[in-house]
Amino acid sequence: MMTDNQILDRAAKILEGRMRTAEAINSPKAVQDFLKIKLHDMPFEVFSIVYLDAQRRLIEYEQLFRGTLTQTSVYPREVVKQALKYNAAAVILAHNHPSGVCEPSRADELLTQALKAALDLVDIKVLDHIVIAGNVAWSFAERGRL
């Protein structure tokens, strides 16, 4: 019998496979479901990036920064460097809130704008920034905050 972690790992692999097609990335729910599986039970903040090619297919998912219970230091220079390394045309930013409160903070909003500006300089589009708290996702794009 499979454990809960094994089931979640298998589900994440299935969703990741689907995200390698353009149709899946065009579905915000598919991306959010994938990120919920990856980030829902982390006891500390993690900042992740979904790197996409020009057809909006998944190139790579990476947990780029790890923080504490309440914050993560994110460095725009490193984000740009990694996006260029993967030759990404677009990215989806994501991080979790272990507190269970999904609403982004003012710092989250400022970080999103700073990363968007930095990535714009190298023609990489930020499609969304998704905050995960438990089994809930909060999308900057869906709320018109990008």
TAHUKA-V186776 format. One record per run of one state. SS is the DSSP state (helix for helix, strand for strand, loop for the rest). FROM is the first residue (numbers start at 0). TO is the last residue. If there is no record, write none. Layout:
# TAHUKA-V186776
<<SS:FROM:TO> <SS:FROM:TO>>
This chain:
# TAHUKA-V186776
<<loop:0:2> <helix:3:18> <loop:19:20> <helix:21:24> <loop:25:26> <helix:27:38> <loop:39:44> <strand:45:51> <loop:52:56> <strand:57:65> <loop:66:74> <helix:75:84> <loop:85:88> <strand:89:95> <loop:96:104> <helix:105:119> <loop:120:123> <strand:124:132> <loop:133:134> <strand:135:138> <loop:139:145>>
